[in-house]
Amino acid sequence: MIKQKYTRYLENITIGLLLLTIFNVFIDVVLRYAFNNSSIALQEMEWHLFSAMFLLGISYTLQFDANVRVDIFYAKFSTKKKALINIIGSALFILPISILLIYNGFDFAYKAFELGEISGDPGGLSYRFIVKSLIPISFILVIISTIIFVQNNYKILKEDR
């Protein structure tokens, strides 16, 4: 039940960010080409929204094992062997990298907050720490999704076949 709510919550946030990004780009294009006016804040908001969508979408994708694989051997493995590889890969790669990014990401965002970092462009966005805060937040969500992913793969390993 909690897994379903968590997944639905991530899905809704990601879809909402996608719609906001599309709307933002649409407004930016209309202002630029119909009214010969452009806004640096709108252009920066595009990459802020895209970054948020991408960072929060990582954990959503992991839950469905929908990440891109280029491994020619993995595709030929049995379901149990794939599950074992997923568990080992999660422990060796996803969790340590996520912990490292959370640890450094909090400091990165805090320094931006402490300095009152704003856009370097005139008319750009203030409060740069908000988008930088998404780095540690998204990797906390990646750890939660990894735990769910490992649980699902553990169930596959324990199935009688």
PLY file of the C-alpha trace (Angstrom):
ply
format ascii 1.0
element vertex 161
property float x
property float y
property float z
element edge 160
property int vertex1
property int vertex2
end_header
0.00 0.00 0.00
2.77 2.44 0.95
4.75 1.45 -2.16
1.74 2.22 -4.36
1.18 5.63 -2.76
4.88 6.45 -3.03
4.92 5.43 -6.70
1.74 7.34 -7.47
3.11 10.41 -5.68
6.35 10.31 -7.72
4.39 9.76 -10.92
2.10 12.73 -10.25
5.00 15.03 -9.40
6.92 14.02 -12.52
3.87 14.46 -14.76
3.14 17.82 -13.14
6.71 18.98 -13.74
6.52 17.84 -17.37
3.30 19.80 -17.91
4.80 22.88 -16.22
7.89 22.58 -18.42
5.78 22.34 -21.59
3.67 25.32 -20.51
6.77 27.35 -19.62
8.43 26.63 -22.98
5.18 27.48 -24.79
4.91 30.85 -23.01
8.60 31.57 -23.68
8.22 30.80 -27.40
5.03 32.88 -27.72
6.66 35.84 -25.95
9.79 35.56 -28.07
8.25 35.13 -31.52
4.83 36.77 -31.24
5.77 39.73 -29.06
9.53 39.96 -29.72
10.13 39.78 -26.00
12.08 37.25 -24.00
12.53 36.57 -20.33
15.71 35.24 -18.79
13.69 34.09 -15.78
11.46 31.96 -18.04
14.48 30.47 -19.77
16.11 29.62 -16.44
12.82 28.21 -15.17
12.94 25.77 -18.11
16.14 24.15 -16.91
15.02 24.30 -13.27
11.83 22.41 -14.11
13.64 19.99 -16.40
16.24 19.31 -13.69
13.52 18.66 -11.13
11.67 16.37 -13.53
14.82 14.44 -14.36
16.08 14.13 -10.80
12.73 13.04 -9.39
12.10 10.77 -12.37
15.20 8.69 -11.60
13.62 7.08 -8.55
10.33 6.51 -10.37
12.13 4.77 -13.25
14.11 2.57 -10.87
10.96 1.23 -9.26
9.80 -0.21 -12.56
13.24 -1.46 -13.61
12.78 0.75 -16.66
16.32 2.09 -16.73
18.21 1.71 -19.99
20.47 -1.31 -20.18
23.11 -1.89 -22.80
24.27 -5.22 -21.47
24.08 -7.95 -24.09
24.57 -10.66 -21.48
21.90 -9.48 -19.01
19.09 -9.94 -21.53
19.92 -13.64 -21.86
20.06 -14.40 -18.11
17.31 -16.18 -16.20
14.94 -14.15 -14.05
16.65 -15.27 -10.84
20.11 -14.42 -12.16
18.83 -10.97 -13.21
17.38 -10.47 -9.72
20.71 -11.41 -8.12
22.60 -9.02 -10.41
20.09 -6.25 -9.59
20.57 -6.76 -5.85
24.36 -6.81 -6.08
24.40 -3.83 -8.47
22.15 -1.86 -6.13
24.41 -2.57 -3.16
27.65 -1.86 -5.00
26.67 1.09 -7.18
23.31 2.75 -6.53
23.47 2.99 -2.74
27.09 4.23 -2.36
26.73 6.80 -5.14
23.40 7.98 -3.73
24.87 8.36 -0.25
27.80 10.32 -1.68
25.49 12.62 -3.65
23.25 13.18 -0.63
26.23 14.01 1.58
27.77 16.43 -0.91
24.42 17.69 -2.18
23.31 18.99 1.20
26.53 20.99 1.51
26.16 22.22 -2.10
22.59 23.42 -1.48
23.38 24.85 1.95
26.27 26.93 0.58
23.96 28.31 -2.12
21.42 29.18 0.58
24.03 30.68 2.89
25.50 32.85 0.13
22.08 33.86 -1.16
23.13 32.62 -4.58
21.14 34.06 -7.46
21.37 33.88 -11.21
24.39 35.48 -12.80
22.17 36.93 -15.53
20.20 40.15 -15.03
16.52 39.31 -14.67
17.32 35.70 -13.77
15.90 33.68 -10.92
16.78 34.14 -7.29
16.98 31.40 -4.69
19.26 29.06 -6.61
19.42 26.85 -3.49
15.93 25.50 -4.28
17.00 23.71 -7.46
20.27 22.65 -5.82
18.29 21.15 -2.93
16.66 18.77 -5.37
19.95 16.86 -5.71
20.02 15.42 -2.18
16.23 15.12 -2.05
16.12 13.15 -5.29
18.82 10.76 -4.13
17.03 10.19 -0.83
14.11 9.12 -3.03
16.51 6.97 -5.08
17.54 5.16 -1.89
13.89 4.57 -0.99
13.22 3.30 -4.52
16.33 1.12 -4.37
15.07 -0.50 -1.19
11.75 -1.25 -2.92
13.63 -2.47 -6.01
15.83 -4.78 -3.92
12.78 -6.11 -2.05
11.08 -6.94 -5.35
14.20 -8.70 -6.63
14.61 -10.56 -3.34
11.06 -11.88 -3.73
11.99 -13.12 -7.21
15.04 -14.90 -5.79
12.95 -16.61 -3.12
10.22 -17.80 -5.51
10.00 -21.56 -6.03
10.44 -22.41 -9.68
0 1
1 2
2 3
3 4
4 5
5 6
6 7
7 8
8 9
9 10
10 11
11 12
12 13
13 14
14 15
15 16
16 17
17 18
18 19
19 20
20 21
21 22
22 23
23 24
24 25
25 26
26 27
27 28
28 29
29 30
30 31
31 32
32 33
33 34
34 35
35 36
36 37
37 38
38 39
39 40
40 41
41 42
42 43
43 44
44 45
45 46
46 47
47 48
48 49
49 50
50 51
51 52
52 53
53 54
54 55
55 56
56 57
57 58
58 59
59 60
60 61
61 62
62 63
63 64
64 65
65 66
66 67
67 68
68 69
69 70
70 71
71 72
72 73
73 74
74 75
75 76
76 77
77 78
78 79
79 80
80 81
81 82
82 83
83 84
84 85
85 86
86 87
87 88
88 89
89 90
90 91
91 92
92 93
93 94
94 95
95 96
96 97
97 98
98 99
99 100
100 101
101 102
102 103
103 104
104 105
105 106
106 107
107 108
108 109
109 110
110 111
111 112
112 113
113 114
114 115
115 116
116 117
117 118
118 119
119 120
120 121
121 122
122 123
123 124
124 125
125 126
126 127
127 128
128 129
129 130
130 131
131 132
132 133
133 134
134 135
135 136
136 137
137 138
138 139
139 140
140 141
141 142
142 143
143 144
144 145
145 146
146 147
147 148
148 149
149 150
150 151
151 152
152 153
153 154
154 155
155 156
156 157
157 158
158 159
159 160
